[in-house]
Amino acid sequence: MSKSRPNIVLVMCDQMRWDAAGFAGSSVVQTPHLDRLAEGGVCFENAYCASPVCSPARASWLTGCYPHAHLQLRNYGPQRGKDWGCYLPEDRVTMGDVLKRAGYRCGMVGPWHLGDDHAPQHGFEDFWQTYRYLGDEYTDPLFDYFEREGVPNIYGDEKASTQYGNILAFTTFTDPRQQRTTWTVDRAIDFLRQQEDDPFFLFVSVKDPHPLIVVPPELLKYYPIDQMPLPDSLRDPLEGKPHFQNRTKFRMPNTVTDRQFREMIAYYYALITHIDAQVGRLIDVLEEQNMRDNTLVVFMSDHGELLGDHGCTEKCLMYEASVRVPCLLSWPRALPKGLRVTTLLAGVDLMPTLLDLAREVPPEKIDGRSVADAILNGRQPKPQPIFAEIASQEVIYWGSTEREQFAAHVMNLDGRWKYVRNRFDIDELYDLETDPGEMQNLAQLSEYQPRITTMRQQIAEMICHTGPGPYDWCL
């Protein structure tokens, strides 16, 4: 293998909480392989997505740009085609584009979720093993695999799962071939076994632990239902909060009991343990192929999961559990072991950081910064504010096509202070040092208006860096 530049394996989960892992301090969730990855590399303890919803978040991780610049403002779906805001434009440059031009062999496995899931694009033409996430306009390799293997397709059967109210649906499988993360890692291993001399970049897109939650039944013994901790804010009345949070699609109904919620949590945690085991399989193959020493392995999630925080599941709100994500980097040949980075990592910083580690230059006009030099030398990067943006719930969940609804919320996180500017509702301000659970909204109090003015100005400066686009209402 090439010794001048690292191979890169980027494992990106969908909807994994930042704290749902042993390396993140959980005493409940068992993640031995990820824990070893953290011990042997760099753990970003405060990494945040650029948008708490799948497609915009993934576009930012891959392009180094906030949504107002890359213009993927809602989740892609085949029925939306090339509608404005619904796909990643062809002229936006991703890590795959840069590394492909630099001579890397680039592969993509799992859901692409940024437009035309069946068509190789953005540098990943060497190996494209994806399955669709939404729609049925074209054949689907994952569903076709289930049919060829003669196993029931759990993901295509709404009656195959348990769901309480509107919270995360879950079930178990009877055959390991029925699990989508296993299928994705199988394809990733196929790619790894094909490598020879060129450096490679493999994007392993893992749809789990996003529902439907399908777990190996044997893992449930590690998560007794009555021992699953409930979040302190599960019954948050949302007093003093924006009104739209009371009617968000995945606000838990009162009919759901504590025990039912604990059962759902047990399945969610068991699925993370399954993901951990699959990451372990990838690491094993890298070691078998004598590639581990010069391979930069990245493990992260596109965005978080509320899992009952503030009475909600899923994502799309700017609360910590929704915007904060796990993020690990391990490269035995170059990165220090056991480094814990406490400086905030923005959802636009990964792309320039990985390119810097690969000795490649990102496009000139991006929002992110590289922290490669700091972590290579075991230092904390310089603190700076970070941001997130998202469309309204009317767009994300209810199908609105009104342009102004595509740019509805922007978050500014600066040290202990989190400010959320809401276009169609009251704003939010939280002091994460004294109120880590984000229970008290300070935005309406007069003594905090100077701070809000400052943080609004920081938002205006940020969006002007790459052009305000649909967020010009913040100026």
Secondary structure, 3 states (H helix, E strand, C coil): CCCCCCEEEEEEEECCCCCCCHHHCCCCCCCHHHHHHHHCCEEECCEECCCCCHHHHHHHHHHCCCHHHHCCCCCCCHHHCCCCCCCCCCCCCCHHHHHHHCCCEEEEECCCCCCCCCCCCCCCCCEEECCCCCCCCCCCHHHHHHHHHCCCCHHHCHHHCECCCCCCCEEECCCHHHCHHHHHHHHHHHHHHCCCCCCEEEEEEEEEECCCEEECHHHHHHCCHHHCCCCCCCCCCCCCCCHHHHHCCCECCCCCCHHHHHHHHHHHHHHHHHHHHHHHHHHHHHHHCCCHHHEEEEEEECCCCCCCHHHECCCCCCCHHHHEECEEEECCCCCCCCEEECCCECCCCHHHHHHHHCCCCCCCCCCCCCCHHHHHCCCCCCCCCEEEEECCHHHHCCCCCCHHHHCCEEEEEECCEEEEEECCCCCEEEECCCCCCCCCCCCCCHHHHHHHHHHHHHHHHHHHHCCCHHHHHHC
